Amino acid sequence: MKVDVIVADESHLDYAERVCELIYISAQERGTGIAKRTPEYIKEKMRDGKAVIAIAEDGTLAGYSYIETWGHTKFVANSGLIVAHEFRKTGLARRIKHKTFELSRKMFPYAKIFSITTGLAVMKINTEMGFKPVTFSELTDDKEFWAGCEGCRNIDILKRNDYKLCLCTGLLYDPAKSAAEEMNHREEKETEKENKGSNFISKMGKGIAMPFKSINRKLKEKKQE
């Protein structure tokens, strides 16, 4: 079945209740944290254009994710990724993650983007997009963000560790570092290309010179005769 992955808007407000249901179901199944969200909160994200929604061609909600800004837009969190049962193992989670990442980069190009998760699949997708595992101290220190974890079943673990450690893994994408790494990678590629070109020319030169050396040698031998 065809599934469209798009930026949510006011036309999708009716899906808010179902989104909350899927978040709750996912949290129960994992036995680990997905913070609860109210329909009002989900609708707010849709109105602000800060959510990504996946809808099947028959109108069924297939998945959802949203973004939050913290520290005066210095940080952007990619949160609340969910995929309905019947659409799992179809690559939909990856599509939603990529769309959410693109939305974050478009709206806040200079912000550091982060995600906290217990899911190995999500960690893998984030790593593919250039996210790096980091300690919580490298993420936003905005108290409101961590207050959002109050709805998570593992909040007691987070509190016991003074909000520095939990079951979730922190993953961070730093656009500045990513750009620098990409530039270094390109320079290495260019250097490698130049070296290959130089080696090729050098070999060609030797290849051209060899016949002449052979001719000169034969001429000398004839003169000696």
N, C-alpha and C positions, 0 to 999 in steps of 0.2 A: 504494500500500500504506500502511495506517495505521501511524504510528510514534508511540509514547508517549515523552515526554521527562519523566523523573522523577528525584527524588533517589535515588541509589544506596544500597543497604544490603547486609547480609550475604547476602541471597538472590541477589545478582549476582556473587558472588566467582568463579564459573566463567567469567566473561567477562574476567577480568584478563589472561590470556595473549593473547587476541584484541586487547584494548586495546593491549597492548605492540606487537603486530604492526602494528597500524594506525599507531601513533606512528612506528615505524621506517619503514614504507612512505611515510608522508607526508613525513618528513624527507628521504628519498632523492629523492622526486619534486620537492620544492621546491628541493633543492640548497642550502637554507639551514637555519637551526636550529630543531629541536625537540629539546629535551634528552631523552635516553633515560631511561626509567623501568623499574624492575623490576616483575614481577608482585606481589611482596610489597608494594611501595610503593603500587601501585594498589589492592590489597586493603585496605591500611590506610586509605586515603581512603574506601573504600566503607563499612568498618566504622564510621568516625567520622562518617558522614553528610556528608562534605565533597566529594562528587562528584555529577555529573549524568550520567545515562546515557540513551541513546536506543535503544529496542528496537522492532523491527518486529513486526507481529502474528504472524509466523511464528517469532519468537524470535531473528532475526538481529540482531547488534549493528550499529546504524546510526551511532552517534556517542558521544562522551564528552568530558567536561571535569572539572576538579577545582579546588579552592581550597586555598591555603596561607596560613598566618598568619605574620607576621614583626614584629619589634620589639615583642614583648609585645602582639600583636593590634592594634598601631597601624596596620599595613598588612595588606591581604589581596590576594593575587595570584590572578587568574583565569588558569589555565594549562591547557596540554595539550589544546586544542580540536582534535578530529579528527572527520571525517565519512567514512564508508566510500564508496567510488567510486559504487556504485549509488544512493546517496541524496544525491549532490551536486546542486546547482542546483535544490533543492526547497524552499529556505527553512529547511532543518533546522539549519544552522549558526546562523542568527539565533535560532531557538527555543532551542537549547542555550545560547547566549550569554546570552539574557535570563533563562533559568532559573538559570544559574550566578550571574548578577548578583543576582537576587532572593534566592537562597540566601545569598550574601555579606551582603546588606543585612539579612536576617533574623537571621543568626547573629552578625554583628558590625556593628550599625547605626551605630556611631561611627567605624569604621575607614575609612581611605583605601583605595580599591580600585584596583589597577593591573594592567596587562597589558603585556607586551613581545612584539612580533610583527613579522614581515616581510611578513605577508599584507595586501594592500590591502583585501580583503573584510572581514577582521576589524577593521581600522582603521575602516572605514566604519560597521560595526555598533556598535563602541565609541563612536564619535563621536555616533551617533544616541542613545545612552544617556546622553550627558553627559560622556564622557571627554574630556580635553584632552591634546594632545601635550606632553610635558615632557622635560627632560634627565634622564639617569640619576641625577644628584645629588639630584633631588627624590623619587626612589623610596627604598625601604628601603636602609639601609647595612648590613643584616644579612649578614655574610659567608657564612652558610649558604645564603642565597638564591642568591647569585652562584656559590657552589660547585656549585649545581644545574645551572649552565650547562656544567659539565665534560663532560657527555655530548653537547654540541652541537658540530657540525663547525666552527663559527666561533669556538670558544673562544680560539684564538690571537689573533684580531682584538681580542676583548674584553680580553685580558691585555695586549696591546701598547699599548692605550689606557688602561691603569690602571683598567679597569672603568668608564670614563666614557663610552665610545662603542663601538658595534658596528653590525651591519647591522640589528638590531632597532630599532623605534621604541617609546619608552616612552609609555604612555597612562595618565592618572591621573584618577580620579573622587574628588573631595573633597566629602563630604556637607555639610560646613559651608559651603563656598563655593557649592555647588549650591543649598542652602536659601536663602542670601542672594540669589543671582541670581534664584531663583524668586519670592522676596518682592518684589524690585525690579520684576520683570516684571509681577507682579500689581498693584502700586501704579501702574505706568505704564498698565496696562489700565484700572484704576479711574479714574485721572485723565482718560484719554482719553474714557471713558464719561461722566464728569461734565461734561467740556467740551462733548461732543456734546449732552448734555441741556440745558446752559445755552444753547447756541446755538439749540437747537430752541425753547426757551421764549422766547428773545429774538425769534426770527423770528415765533413765534405772536403775541407781544405787538404787534409791528409790523403783522402781518396784521390784528389786531383793531382797532388804532388807525386804520389807513388809511381805512376806510369813514366813521368819525366825522369825520376831517379833511376828507373830501370833502363830507360833509353840511354842515359848518360853513362851508366855502368857498362852497357854493351859497346858503346862507342869507344870508351877507354880500353876495353879488352881488345877491340879490333886494332887500335893504334899500336898496342903493345905487340901484337902479332906481326 
